[in-house]
Amino acid sequence: MKFSEAAHVKDALAYLRLLQNPADLPSWQRVLAFVKGVGQKTCAKIHAAVTAGDETAISGMGKRFPGLKTLLVFLDSLRGPDLSLSLLLTRVLEYYQPLLEEKYPDDYPRRRAGLEELASIAAGYRDLDIFLADICLESPEETHGKDKSWENTLVLSTVHSAKGLEWSAVLIIDLVEGRFPSHHAMAGPEEMEEERRLLYVACTRAKDSLDLFVPLALSGGYQGKGPTGPSPFISELPRNCFEEWRENYTGGLTRTPGFDSDRADPLRATGATPAPSPAPEPRPPRIAPKKLGHCRHKIFGRGKIIAVPSPGKFRINFPGFGVKVILAAYLEME
């Protein structure tokens, strides 16, 4: 049995998965299995009430099942931007310890050792989403091997797991500030370039079709919710190398005006071989100071300079606001 398939590991991860996604029914089923009196039907009702935000129903079921109220209070205690992944898992394991001993009286010491190993693995991560993805998702290569029966199925993969593989179509999600690149990668130019390399790896997994998704806002999950901006990697793409589509209120897609893909791709329009074109002018090199420091902005506050894309402009990571490119005249250098 794989490490992540062990029941006690799944139990512990279920609490973290609910922190990331409160609508995760399988995780509710695992954690509610420890609440006295709650069966499958009641679990479904609790899940529906939580998903719908029905506080009245949740309060009523909390009075009926005291263990549910204790569980909800515990889950609420895990929320907070200042809680590190290690601290979150420590609290989960402290809460789960008596449940583990009660559920597995014969071999709980061995299972507890497995949970200690889980904590050791988590110590190497700072981001909950990445930790859960790496430990819960199987490598597509290991899962499918040479079996071709999966070719018409959807494969969910991390970028690291996708290395060396190819698919006809690839969809990359959450290309926004703070997700790709992550907040941690915005601390310096080296980390940013590593994230850029990872995005290159993800994009080059596509043989025929590549779709990049840039949500206008994030909702729920460990990192909170609210409006966001596109990834700086997306903002840097040449305008003539992609088609832009926007989702409207009713869910339909509308192509952004002012872009003619046939004009951008003469071969696509006529099927003819284009005449040789002069070599493009080399892009000016990125200018980076020997030492990137901090600065202040009247609106965004104190931020860390992570790059100098052009003379007089600075790319700055402002905590709480993300990465912004701002003219030097509007900044106070430290």
C-alpha positions in Angstrom: 0.0 0.0 0.0 1.2 3.5 -0.9 1.9 5.8 2.0 -0.8 8.3 1.0 -3.4 5.4 0.8 -3.1 4.5 4.5 -6.4 5.2 6.4 -4.7 7.2 9.1 -2.9 9.4 6.6 -6.1 10.0 4.7 -7.8 10.9 7.9 -5.3 13.5 8.8 -5.1 15.0 5.3 -8.9 15.2 5.3 -8.8 18.1 7.8 -6.3 20.0 5.7 -8.3 19.3 2.5 -11.4 20.8 4.1 -9.4 23.9 4.9 -8.5 24.2 1.3 -11.9 23.2 -0.1 -15.0 23.2 2.3 -17.1 21.5 -0.4 -14.9 18.3 -0.4 -17.5 15.6 0.3 -15.1 12.7 0.7 -13.1 14.6 3.3 -16.4 15.4 5.2 -17.2 11.7 5.1 -13.8 10.9 6.7 -13.9 13.5 9.5 -17.6 13.0 10.3 -17.1 9.3 10.7 -15.6 10.2 14.1 -18.7 12.1 15.2 -21.1 10.0 17.2 -24.5 9.5 15.6 -23.6 10.9 12.2 -24.2 8.4 9.4 -24.0 8.7 5.6 -27.4 10.5 5.3 -26.6 13.0 8.0 -23.2 13.6 6.5 -24.8 14.5 3.2 -27.1 17.0 5.0 -24.2 18.6 6.8 -22.2 18.8 3.6 -25.2 20.4 1.8 -25.7 22.9 4.7 -22.0 23.9 4.8 -21.8 24.3 1.0 -25.0 26.4 1.0 -23.9 28.5 4.0 -27.1 27.5 5.9 -26.1 28.7 9.4 -29.5 27.8 10.8 -29.3 24.2 9.7 -25.7 23.9 10.8 -26.6 25.3 14.2 -29.5 22.9 14.6 -27.4 19.8 13.7 -24.7 21.1 16.1 -27.1 21.0 19.0 -28.2 17.5 17.9 -24.7 16.2 17.5 -22.3 17.8 20.1 -19.3 16.2 18.4 -20.2 18.2 15.2 -20.0 21.5 17.0 -16.6 20.5 18.4 -15.4 19.6 14.9 -16.6 22.9 13.4 -15.0 24.9 16.1 -11.7 23.1 15.5 -11.9 23.6 11.7 -12.5 27.4 12.3 -9.4 27.5 14.5 -7.3 26.4 11.6 -8.2 29.5 9.5 -5.8 32.4 9.6 -3.1 33.8 7.2 -0.4 33.6 9.8 -0.6 29.8 10.3 2.2 27.9 8.7 1.7 24.5 7.2 3.8 22.9 9.9 1.7 24.5 12.6 -1.6 23.5 10.9 -0.5 19.9 10.7 0.7 19.9 14.3 -2.8 21.1 15.4 -4.5 18.5 13.2 -2.4 15.7 14.7 -3.1 16.8 18.2 -6.8 16.8 17.5 -6.6 13.5 15.7 -4.4 11.7 18.3 -7.2 10.5 20.6 -9.4 9.6 17.7 -6.5 7.5 16.2 -6.1 5.6 19.5 -9.8 4.9 19.7 -10.2 3.7 16.1 -7.0 1.6 15.9 -6.3 0.3 19.5 -4.2 -2.6 18.3 -1.6 -0.8 16.2 -2.0 2.9 16.8 1.7 3.3 17.7 2.7 2.1 14.2 0.2 4.5 12.6 1.3 7.3 14.9 4.8 6.8 13.5 3.4 7.1 10.0 1.8 10.5 11.0 5.2 11.6 12.3 6.6 10.8 8.9 3.8 12.9 7.3 4.8 15.8 9.5 8.4 15.4 8.4 7.3 15.5 4.7 5.2 18.6 5.4 8.3 20.4 6.9 9.7 20.7 3.4 6.7 22.7 2.2 5.5 26.3 2.9 2.3 26.2 0.7 -0.7 24.0 1.6 -1.9 23.7 -1.9 1.4 22.4 -3.2 1.8 20.0 -0.3 -1.7 18.5 -0.9 -1.2 18.3 -4.6 2.2 16.5 -4.3 1.1 14.0 -1.7 -2.4 13.3 -3.0 -1.9 13.2 -6.8 -0.3 10.2 -8.4 2.3 10.6 -11.1 0.5 10.3 -14.5 3.5 8.2 -15.7 3.1 5.8 -12.8 -0.6 5.6 -13.0 -0.9 4.9 -16.8 2.4 3.5 -17.9 2.0 2.1 -21.4 -1.7 1.6 -21.1 -3.5 3.6 -23.9 -7.0 3.2 -22.4 -6.6 6.5 -20.6 -5.9 8.7 -23.7 -9.4 10.1 -23.8 -9.6 10.8 -20.1 -8.8 13.9 -18.1 -5.5 13.7 -16.3 -5.0 16.0 -13.2 -1.3 16.6 -12.7 1.2 18.9 -11.0 3.8 20.5 -13.1 6.6 18.5 -11.5 4.7 15.2 -12.2 4.2 16.2 -15.8 7.9 16.4 -16.7 8.8 14.3 -19.7 5.1 13.6 -20.6 2.9 15.0 -23.4 -0.8 15.4 -24.0 -2.8 16.5 -27.0 -4.3 19.4 -25.0 -3.1 21.0 -21.8 -5.0 23.4 -19.6 -3.1 25.4 -17.0 -5.3 27.0 -14.3 -4.9 29.8 -11.7 -2.3 31.9 -13.6 -2.7 34.8 -11.3 -0.5 36.8 -8.9 0.3 34.8 -5.8 -0.5 31.4 -7.4 1.8 31.2 -10.4 4.3 32.5 -9.4 3.6 31.9 -5.8 4.0 34.5 -3.1 7.2 32.8 -1.9 8.7 33.0 -5.4 8.3 36.7 -5.5 11.0 37.2 -2.8 13.8 37.5 -5.4 14.7 37.3 -9.1 16.2 33.7 -8.8 12.9 32.4 -7.4 10.9 34.2 -10.1 13.0 32.7 -12.9 12.6 29.2 -11.4 8.8 29.7 -11.5 9.1 30.9 -15.1 11.0 27.7 -16.0 8.3 25.7 -14.4 5.6 27.4 -16.5 7.7 26.7 -19.6 7.7 23.0 -18.6 3.9 23.1 -18.2 3.3 24.8 -21.5 5.5 22.5 -23.5 3.5 19.4 -22.4 0.9 20.4 -25.0 1.2 18.9 -28.5 -1.9 20.5 -30.2 -3.7 22.9 -27.9 -2.7 25.0 -24.9 -5.2 26.9 -22.8 -4.1 29.3 -20.0 -6.8 30.3 -17.5 -6.6 33.6 -15.6 -9.5 34.0 -13.2 -10.5 37.6 -12.3 -11.0 36.6 -8.6 -10.3 33.8 -6.3 -12.9 32.4 -3.9 -12.5 30.1 -0.8 -9.5 28.0 -0.1 -6.6 28.4 2.2 -5.4 31.7 0.7 -8.7 33.5 1.1 -10.8 35.2 -1.6 -11.0 38.4 -3.5 -10.0 40.0 -6.8 -6.6 39.3 -8.3 -4.4 40.3 -11.2 -3.0 38.1 -14.0 0.4 36.4 -13.5 3.3 38.6 -14.6 4.3 35.8 -16.9 1.0 36.2 -18.8 1.3 40.0 -18.9 4.7 39.6 -20.6 3.4 37.4 -23.4 3.6 39.0 -26.9 0.1 40.0 -28.0 0.3 38.2 -31.3 1.0 34.7 -30.0 -2.4 34.0 -28.4 -6.1 34.5 -28.7 -7.8 36.0 -25.7 -11.3 34.9 -24.7 -13.4 36.2 -21.8 -16.2 34.5 -19.9 -19.4 36.6 -19.7 -21.9 36.6 -16.8 -24.0 33.8 -18.3 -21.0 31.5 -18.8 -20.5 32.0 -22.5 -17.1 32.9 -24.1 -16.5 36.1 -26.1 -13.3 36.7 -28.0 -11.6 40.0 -27.1 -11.8 42.4 -30.0 -8.8 44.0 -31.7 -7.0 40.8 -32.4 -7.0 39.0 -35.8 -5.4 35.5 -35.4 -5.4 35.0 -39.2 -3.4 38.3 -39.6 -1.1 37.2 -36.9 -0.5 33.8 -38.6 -0.4 34.2 -42.4 0.0 30.5 -42.9 -3.2 29.9 -41.1 -5.1 32.4 -43.3 -3.8 31.4 -46.8 -1.9 28.2 -46.5 1.0 30.0 -48.4 4.6 30.1 -47.4 5.4 33.6 -46.1 8.2 35.6 -47.5 11.4 35.7 -45.4 11.1 38.5 -42.8 13.9 40.4 -41.4 15.3 39.2 -38.1 13.5 40.7 -35.1 15.3 43.4 -33.2 16.8 41.9 -30.0 14.8 42.7 -26.9 16.7 45.0 -24.5 18.2 43.0 -21.7 16.6 43.2 -18.3 18.4 45.5 -16.0 18.9 44.3 -12.5 20.7 46.3 -9.8 23.4 44.5 -8.0 21.3 44.5 -4.8 17.5 44.6 -4.8 16.2 46.3 -1.7 12.9 47.7 -0.4 10.8 50.8 -1.2 7.6 52.5 -0.2 4.5 53.5 -2.1 1.8 55.9 -0.9 -1.0 53.4 -1.6 0.6 49.9 -1.4 3.0 50.6 1.5 6.3 48.9 1.9 7.4 46.4 -0.8 10.4 44.4 -2.0 12.0 45.1 -5.4 12.3 41.9 -7.3 13.3 43.1 -10.8 14.0 46.1 -12.9 12.3 45.4 -16.3 13.4 48.7 -17.8 15.2 51.9 -16.8 13.0 53.9 -14.4 10.6 51.0 -13.7 10.6 48.5 -10.9 8.7 45.3 -10.3 7.8 45.2 -6.7 6.1 42.6 -4.5 3.7 44.4 -2.0 2.4 42.1 0.8 -1.3 41.8 0.4 -1.4 43.5 -3.0 0.9 41.2 -5.1 3.4 42.2 -7.8 3.2 45.7 -9.3 5.3 47.5 -11.9 5.7 51.1 -10.9 7.7 54.1 -12.1 10.5 55.2 -9.9 9.1 58.7 -9.5 6.2 57.3 -7.4 8.5 55.3 -5.1 10.5 56.2 -2.0 13.6 54.0 -1.9 15.1 52.7 1.3 
